[in-house]
């Protein structure tokens, strides 16, 4: 009597724990894909902003690294030699 019940339980567990359906997988994966696409778009937007700002950042670093040269050039920028 125990043997048929055991076989019945094993078969039911096998049937109940089956594979995921395409619909279930799509419902589970779609939100993740949507978030991934959003993160990718934000990443591209940030990269574009960095690319646009890079020349200005480089110019600013040059002025910070060369303070004496800037001071001297600013002193003589309005200086004109009479002819």
C-alpha positions as CSV (number, residue, x, y, z in Angstrom):
1,X,0.0,0.0,0.0
2,X,2.8,2.4,0.7
3,X,4.5,1.8,-2.6
4,X,1.7,3.2,-4.8
5,X,1.3,6.3,-2.6
6,X,5.1,6.9,-2.8
7,X,5.0,6.6,-6.6
8,X,2.0,8.8,-6.8
9,X,3.7,11.5,-4.7
10,X,6.9,11.4,-6.7
11,X,5.0,11.7,-10.0
12,X,3.0,14.6,-8.7
13,X,6.1,16.4,-7.5
14,X,7.7,15.9,-10.9
15,X,4.6,17.3,-12.7
16,X,4.1,20.3,-10.3
17,X,7.8,21.3,-10.5
18,X,7.9,21.5,-14.3
19,X,9.7,23.8,-16.5
20,X,9.0,27.5,-16.8
21,X,6.7,28.6,-19.6
22,X,7.7,31.1,-22.2
23,X,5.1,33.5,-20.8
24,X,6.4,33.2,-17.3
25,X,10.0,33.8,-18.5
26,X,8.9,36.8,-20.6
27,X,7.0,38.3,-17.6
28,X,10.0,37.8,-15.4
29,X,12.7,39.0,-17.8
30,X,10.9,41.9,-19.4
31,X,11.1,44.3,-16.4
32,X,14.8,43.5,-16.1
33,X,15.4,44.2,-19.8
34,X,13.5,47.5,-19.5
35,X,15.6,48.5,-16.6
36,X,18.8,47.5,-18.4
37,X,17.8,49.6,-21.4
38,X,17.1,52.6,-19.1
39,X,20.5,52.2,-17.5
40,X,22.2,51.9,-20.9
41,X,20.4,55.1,-22.1
42,X,21.5,57.0,-19.0
43,X,25.1,55.7,-19.5
44,X,25.1,57.0,-23.1
45,X,23.7,60.3,-22.0
46,X,26.4,60.7,-19.3
47,X,29.1,59.7,-21.7
48,X,27.9,62.3,-24.2
49,X,28.0,65.0,-21.5
50,X,31.5,64.0,-20.4
51,X,32.7,64.1,-24.0
52,X,31.2,67.6,-24.4
53,X,32.7,68.8,-21.1
54,X,36.2,67.3,-21.6
55,X,37.7,70.2,-23.6
56,X,36.5,72.7,-21.0
57,X,37.9,70.5,-18.2
58,X,41.3,70.2,-20.0
59,X,41.4,74.0,-20.4
60,X,40.6,74.5,-16.8
61,X,43.3,72.1,-15.7
62,X,45.8,73.9,-17.9
63,X,45.1,77.2,-16.1
64,X,45.4,75.6,-12.7
65,X,48.7,73.9,-13.6
66,X,50.2,77.0,-15.1
67,X,49.3,79.8,-12.7
68,X,52.4,81.9,-13.2
69,X,52.2,81.8,-16.9
70,X,48.6,82.9,-16.8
71,X,49.4,85.7,-14.4
72,X,52.3,87.0,-16.5
73,X,50.3,86.8,-19.7
74,X,47.4,88.6,-18.1
75,X,49.7,91.4,-16.9
76,X,51.0,92.0,-20.4
77,X,47.8,91.4,-22.4
78,X,46.8,95.0,-22.2
79,X,50.3,96.3,-22.6
80,X,51.0,97.8,-26.0
81,X,54.3,99.0,-27.3
82,X,54.2,102.5,-28.7
83,X,55.4,102.8,-32.2
